[in-house]
Amino acid sequence: MNSTSSDTYTLYPDESHEPQRFDDYTSYRIAFTATLSLASHSLLLCERNFSESPLGSVAVEQLLTAFLTRPGKPQLQLLCFEGDYLASQCPRFLRLYQSFGHCMALFLVNEDARTQWDKGFIVADRQHYLQRHHFDWPRGETGTNPQTIMGLEQAFQQLRAISGPSLGWQRLEI
């Protein structure tokens, strides 16, 4: 990320197509929201538990509502390694899932496979990505590199193959 104020952050790489780097959680949250805003038909999200992201915020709820109501059947797929935070601290996101479940797929990574991957990422429309280099650090980058995107998509598919639904994300209406 640029060393200027977070208000001037731009997601797009410069003319040399270098990724934009970030190294703190505030910058990560800004980049997370900016990456979501670029999607028009597909989103892949992968994080340990999304506790460091703004996934439960009003701003993200508005972005995702706009995304999920676009024409053309937009799709959001989410992988999570630990489901408790999402289940207990992201009611706005779970309401979206309840309303737009036909456009969303949420998966909990199999406990045995949690040691195989340690990066959080987003891929928007197979054209833009955000990646944290490790679940324990805010440091990462955003960009448009096709090789990076392809690698993240392959990792997502491999993790998806060893994942399943979580009952903790289902709302019971009593």
N, C-alpha and C positions, 0 to 999 in steps of 0.2 A: 504494500500500500504506500501511497505517496506519504511523505513526511509532513504534509500540510494538514490543515484541520480536517476532521472527518466530514465536515459539511461539503468539502470540495472533492471528495472521493469520487473517482470515476471507475466504473467496472471494466471498461473496455481497454484492451492493451494499446500501447502506443503504436506508432507506425511501424516499428520494428517487430510487432506482434509478440513482444515480450509479455509474460504474465504480470499482473499487478499483484504485488505481495502485501500481506498484512501480518502483523505480529502481536496484536493484542485483541482481547475479547470484544471491545467496542468496535474495532474495525472489522472483526469477523462478523458481528451481528449486522453491521451495515452492508457488508458484502453478501451475506446470506439473503437479506431482503432484496438487494439489488439483483441478485441472480434469479430469485423467484420472479421478479417483475419482468424478466426477459422472456419467460416461457409463454408460448401461445398454444402448444398442443401436447407437450410431454414434459414431465418432471420425474427425475429419479432422485430420491433423498436417502442418504445413509449416514447414520450417526450412532454413537454408543447409546445415548439416551435422549438427546436433544436438549439437555438442561442448559447448555451454553448458548443455544440458538434462541432466536426470537419466535420460535414456532407457535407458542401460545399467545402471542401478542395480538392486539387489535389490528395493527398495521398488516401483519401477515395474514390474519383472518380475512381482511378486506382484499388483499392481493390474491389469495387463494380462491375466494368467492368469485372474483372477477375471472380468474383463470378457469375455474370449474364450470362457469356459466357461458363460456365462449362456444360459438358454434363449432362443429367438427369433432365432437367427442374427445375433449382433452382427457389425458390420463395422468394421474399422480400415483407413483409407486414409492413406498417408504419401507426401508429396512431399519430395524432398531435392534441393538444388542441387549439392551435392558429396558423392559417395557414399563416399569413402575412410574417413572417420571411422567411419561406421556399420559399414562392412565390417570394420574392423580393431579398433575399440575397444568394440563393443557386442555381444559374443557372446551374452549373455543374450537380447537382443532378437532376434537372428538365430535362436537356438534356438526362440523362440516362433514365428517365421516358418516355421521348418521344421515345427513341430508343428501350427500353426494357419493354414497358408497358405491354406486354403479360406475363412478369415475375414479375411484380410489382403491388401492390395494395396499394394505398394511401387513407387514410381516415381521415376526420376531425371529432373529437368527438363532439357530439351534445352539444350545449351551455348549456342546462339544466343539463347535466350530468357532467359538468366539476368540480363540487364540490365533486364527488364521488371518485376521484383518484388524488394523488399528488406525484407520484413517476415516475421517468424516468427509462427505462430499455431496455435491448436487450436480446433476447434469440437466440443463434446460434445453429442450428441443434439439438435442444432439449437436448443439453449436456452442454452448457456453458451459463453463464449469466453474465450480468453487471446490477447493480441496484444502482440508486441514491435514497437515502432514502426520499428525498423531492425535489420538483422542485426548491425551493429557495436556496438549499445548494449543494455544490459540494460533500459532504460526501456520500460514498457508498462502494460497494464491488463488486468483481468478484468472480466467483467460479463455481462449478460443482454439487452443492447439488441438488439431484433430487426433493426433496420436494419444495425447493425454485423455481426451474424451473417450476414445475407443478402449483404452485400458480401464478406465473407470466403469464403462458400460459392461465390459467383460467381467470385471470383479463383481459388479452388481448382479449379473446373471448367475455367477457361480455361488454367491452368497444366497441369492433367492432360491436356488435349487436345494439348499440345506436349511430352509426357513419354513415357518408355518405361522398360522394366525395366533393371536393372543386373546384369550378370553377377557383379560383385563381391559381391553379396548372396547368391549361391547357394553352398551348402556342397557340396563334392564329397566323397563317401564313398569312400575308396580302400581 
